Amino acid sequence: MVYLYPRLLPAAASHLREEYLQRSVEYLCERSALSHPAMFYAATGGARLPEQRLGSLREAVLACAAERGYPAKPGRKQAAGFDIEVATILHRDSGIVPAEAVAGDLWAFLSLVVLPDVSLWRFTDLHHDRVLGTDVTRHVFGRLWWRAHLLYDEDGGREDLYASLSVLNESAFDQIYARRTSIGGSPHLVRAIVRVWQTLDVPPQAERKVLRDFLIRVLRLNAFISFDTLPADVLDEELMGVFQESLSVVVGV
């Protein structure tokens, strides 16, 4: 069954964000809730999500944070580990579907009503993109669902379905998903990029430049090649050639 998640009216979301600025994680933990007077649901598409399911999701995400020092501010490694684990939980267990996952109001409800303390713990400035859902690719939880959705390998072994989440860091994945109308909108292409990337020996200091150059080249080819129609092995071979061109230009190898 497809469940509809609660959504939060934009005015209420902005008000909550302003109220939470300069507050502590502990304070926001006390403010967390499973409902809000300004919440609403999409008009059609499924049954409303039971509050028990919403509470279970909060407990699962909070447990991930607690394992990494919550409420103390996480370090870079702790934050990265949290992102990978929560991406898996959101995509595997939440029941959120792509048609719902594009709704910023849904993610605003999760970040400001259900999990405001975890939102602040992960991003201490509560930047509006991180909690309001104005840009799902940057939202504290929305970006993780989409990262897992694009990298989810349904053809892999059972325990390897989300193995690709650990290959690219957030900034690298952002480069791909920022081009979502051409590259980031194709799970088939994104998974191939990750498969090929992890076989390359790229100097750490050159990774960002190599990936940027590679994506520019793929965008050019996208006008002539239908990447989604290529079998995985053929696509991997094609992308490997493009990556080698980028390595040659950027690194000189």
N, C-alpha and C positions, 0 to 999 in steps of 0.2 A: 504494500500500500504506500502511496505517495502522501507524505505529510506536509502540510503547509506550516512554515515557521512564522512566529510573530514578527511583525515589523514595527519600527518606531517612526512616528511622524517627524519630519525634519526639524521643525521648530522645537519640539521636545528634546530631540537629540542634541541640538546646539545648546539648549538651556542646561542640560545635564553636563555636557562637556565643560561649560563655563563654571558650573557649580563645583566640578571635581578638580579644577585646576588648583594647584597648591595644597591639595589634600594628600593624606598618607594612604598607603596601601591598606593599612589596617582599617582606616575609616571607610574606604570603599568596599572592603570586605563586608562590613556591617550593612552597607547600602545595597548589596547585591540582592536581586529578586528574580522571580520567574514570571512576573507580569508587571504591567505598567498601565496607568490610565490612558496613555496616548498610543498604546499599541493597536495594531490592526493586522488583518490578514488579506492575502490576495483573494479576489472574489471567487475564482474558480480554480480547479486543478487538483483537489484532494481534501483529505480530512485535516482538521487542525491538530497540531502536534500536542500530545498529552503533556502536562506539566512534569510528570514523572520522568519522561524522556529528556526533557530540558534540564531537569535537576541532575540526571545521570551524566549528561554531557558536561555540566559544570564540574561535577566531582572528578571526572576523568581528566579534564584540562587542568584543574587545580592541583591534582596529584602530580601531573607532569611538572608544574611549576615548583611544587614543594620538593620534588626530587632534586631540583637545581637551586635550592637556597631560598625560595620564596619565604618571607617577604623581602629578604635582602636583595639588593640589585644584582642581577645576573652578570657574569662576565661574558665575553664574546663566545667562548666555547659553550658555556651553559645555555646562552640564548640560541645558538645554532642547534644544539641538541633538542631544546624545547621545540623549536620550529619544526624540525623533522618529525618528532613524535606526535605533535599536535596536528600536523598536516595529515598524517596517517589516520589519526582518530577522527578528525572532521570528515574526511572523505570516506572512510570505511564504515564508521559507526553512526554518524549523525543522520543519515537519510536525506541530506540536502541533495537536490538534483540540479543540473546545470541551469534549468529555467528559473530556479529560485536563487541560485548562486550569483546571478548577475544583479540582484537587487541590493543596492546599497543600504536600504532601510532595514533589511534583514540583518545585515552585519552590524549595523548601528545598534540594533536591539541586543545582539549578543555582547558587543563590546561595552555598552554603556548601562545595560540593565542586568544581564546575567553574569557577566565577567568583568565588571569595571576595575576590580582590584588587580586582576591578571593583566588587563590592558595597561594599567599604570605601571605595573611591575616590569612589563616588557618594553614599554616606550614611555619614559618618565615625563616627557613634555606633552603627552596626549595631543599630538599634532592632529589637526582636523582630518587629514587624509587617513590617519591611522584608526580613527574611531567613528567618524561620521559616515563612512561608506561613500564619500564623494569620489574616491578613486579606489575601486575594489582591488586593483593590483598593488596598492600600498596599505590596505587595511590590515590591522594586526592579525585578524583571523581569515578574512576573505582571501588574501594573497596566498595563504597556506592551503586552503581548499583547492584553489585553482592550480597551484603548483603540483599538488598531489594528483589532481585530475589529469593534467597534461602528461605527467610522468608515470602514472599508473600503468604497469605492464601486465595486461590481462593474459598475455601469452607466456609469461614467465612462470617459474615454480611458485608454489603457494606462499612460501616464506619470502620470496623475492619480488612480490608484486610492487613494493614501494622502495626497492633497493636503490633506484636511480635518484631518490631524493637527496642522497648524501653526496652526489657527484659534483653538482654545481652549488656555489654559495649564493646568497641572496642577490648580491649585486649582479652576478653573472646571469642568473635566471631572469632578473629584471630586464636585462638587455634583450632577452628573447621575448618575454611576454609583452614588453612595451611595443613590440611589432606584431601585436596579436591579430591585426586585420590581415596579415600576410603570412607570418611565420608562427607566432605564438598561438594562433587559432587552430593549428593542426597538430593534434596529439601524435599522429604518425610521424610527422617531421620533427617535432620536438624530441621525441624519444630517440629518433635516429641521431640527432645532433648529440645527445647525451651519450649514446653508445659509442659514437666515434670519438668524442672528446676525451673519454676516459682511457682511450688507447694511445693518446698522443703524449709526447714528452715535451711539454711547453714550459719554458722557464717561468717560475711564479711571477716575476716582475713584468712579464710580457703577456700574461694571460688575458688581461682586459683588452689590450690593443689587438691581440690576435683574434679574440672572439668578435670584437667590433668589426674588424676588417672582414672576417668570415661572413658575418651576418649581412654586410653590405653586398658581398658577392652573391650570397644566396638570394637576396632580394632582386638582384639583376636577373638571375637565372629563373626566378619565379615567373617572369613574364613569358618564358619560353618552355618551361618544363612543369608538368603537373606532378609535383612530388608525391601527392597522396595516391597516385595510381601506380607508383613504382613499388615492386616487392622490396621487402626489408633489406635483403642482401644487395640488390642493385642500388637502392637509395644510399646505403652505407658506403658503397664503393664510390658513388658520385660525390658524396659529402667529404669523403676522405681526400679526394683529389682537390676539392675546394680548400679544405683545411691546409693541405700541403702548400697551396699557392699562398695562403695567408702567412704561414710560417716562413716561407721564403722571403716574402716582402717585409714582414715585421721583424723577424729574428735573423734572417739571412741564412737559413738552413734548408 
